Amino acid sequence: MEALRNGKPEQALSHLEAAYRAAPNHPAVNYLFGVYFQKIMDRQGAISQWTKTIEFDPKHVLALLSLSEALMHEDRLPEAGMYATRAVEADPRPGVGTQFWLKFS
């Protein structure tokens, strides 16, 4: 997913689609599709994919944090705070989710 990291989501799409066909319920695939939608400025698509990720893996810290941030941008602060808290609970190590959670304190 080098293309996503390099800001070239259009190059990542075919790889993501192939991964989704092979493993539609895999949390990593859904999380990366959320990142793809974020990169193309489709917040609703990203929220949908990160929600699916959490359905498959309720402790997926990156999906929890990404979903929290997306909801925060939509002024859905109570929901955003809930997902940030879940991220901290899923991985309470300093710096993992706690920095993000402090935004809601």
SULPEKA-V726396 format. One record per backbone hydrogen bond with DSSP energy under -0.5 kcal/mol. CO is the residue of the C=O (numbers start at 0). NH is the residue of the N-H. Records with the same first field share a line. If there is no record, write none. Layout:
CO: NH / NH
//
This chain:
0: 3 / 4
1: 5
2: 7
3: 6
7: 10 / 11
8: 11 / 12
11: 15
12: 16
13: 17
14: 18
15: 19
16: 20
17: 21
18: 22
22: 25
25: 29
26: 30
27: 31
28: 32
29: 33
30: 34
31: 35
32: 36
33: 37
34: 38
35: 39
36: 41
37: 40
40: 42
41: 45
42: 46
43: 47
44: 48
45: 49
46: 50
47: 51
48: 52
49: 53
50: 54
51: 55
52: 56
56: 59
58: 60
59: 63
60: 64
61: 65
62: 66
63: 67
64: 68
65: 69
66: 70
67: 71
68: 72
69: 73
70: 75
71: 74
74: 76
75: 79
76: 80
77: 81
78: 82
79: 83
80: 84
81: 85
82: 86
83: 87
84: 88
85: 89
86: 90
90: 96
92: 95 / 96 / 97
96: 100
97: 101
99: 102
100: 103
101: 104
//
